[in-house]
Amino acid sequence: MNKRPISVTVVGCVFVATGIIGLGYHASEFKAQIPFDYGEVWVLFVRFLAIVGGVFTLRGANWARWLLLVWMAYHVYLSVSHSLLELLMHSVILVVVGYCLFHAKASAYFRG
């Protein structure tokens, strides 16, 4: 198996940390109430996906790097309705994450 590139390690760890911090933050806001707010569950699920994607990216799963790319693209989509600065920042992060996970050495790592 190829040695994991540093860029893949950094991206994987950042997504795990982002997921854990976001999950903790949003879980503290979670309230079981009637009518039930499924939007809160969706937010928790999206944060959980960041953790899963980060962990499996570190383990070399090809599907996980695609999950992280889609996860970041989803945040760009959400940013369209926010400020221009937020949209630009998420777009730049998407490009950086895409490069880190899909450059030649990273692709060789994910091929195993």
N, C-alpha and C positions, 0 to 999 in steps of 0.2 A: 504494500500500500504506500502511496506517495505521502510525503510529509505535508501536513496541513499548512498552507500559506498563512502568514501573519494576518493578512487582510481578512481572511475567512474567520480566523480566531477572534479578531476584534469585532467584526460584524456579529458573529454568533453571540459573543459575550454581551455586547451592547443590547441586542434584542432580548436576551434572557433577563438582563437587568431592567430594561424598559418594561418588559412584561410583568416582572415581579413587583416593581415599584407601582406601575399602573394598576395592577390587580389589587395591591394593598390599598392604594388610594381610593379606587372606586368601590372596593368591597366595604370600606368604612362608610360609604354613602348609601349602601344597599339597605333597603327597608322593605320587609314583607308587608304589603298593604293591599287593600282591595279598593279599587281595581288594581290589579298587578301591573307594574310597569315593565314590560318586556324589553324596553330600550336599555334598562340597566343590565339585564342579563346579556344582551348583545354586546355591550361594552365590556363586560367581564370576559365573555367568550373571545372577543377580539384580542384582549390582553393575554389570555391563555394561549391563543394561537402564536403570539410573539414568543412566548416561552418555548412552546413545542418546536417552532421553526428554528429558534436559536440553538436549542439542545441538539436537534437532529442535524442541523447544519454543521455543528462541531463534530458530529459523528460521521459526517461525509455522505449523508443522504441527499441525493440529487433533488428529490421532490421538495425537500425542505428549503433549498435556496430559492426555488420557484415560489414557495409559500411566502417567504420573506419579501420577495419582490412584489408579489400581489398585495401583501399586507401594507407595504409602503405605498404602492399605487393607490390603494383604497384611501390612505390618509391624504394623498394628493387630491383625490376626488372629493373628500370631505372638506378640504381646504378651499375649494372653489367658492363656497358660500361664506368664507371668513375673509380676513384681511389679505391684501395683496402680498404683504410680507410673509404671512404664514404660508400662502400658496407657493411663493418662491422658495422658501426654506425647505418645505416638504419636497418640492420638485428637485432641488439640489441634492437633498439627502437621497432621494430615489435614484438619481444618476450615480451618486457615489456608491451606494449599496449595490446597484446593478454592476458597476465596474468591478468592485471588490469581489463579487460572487461569480462573475462570468469572464474575467480575464483568463488568459491562456493557462497560467499555473493553477488557478482555482478550478478551471474546467477539468484539468488533468487530475486534480485531487478528487473531484466528484465522480470521475470515471473509474477511480480505484485502480 
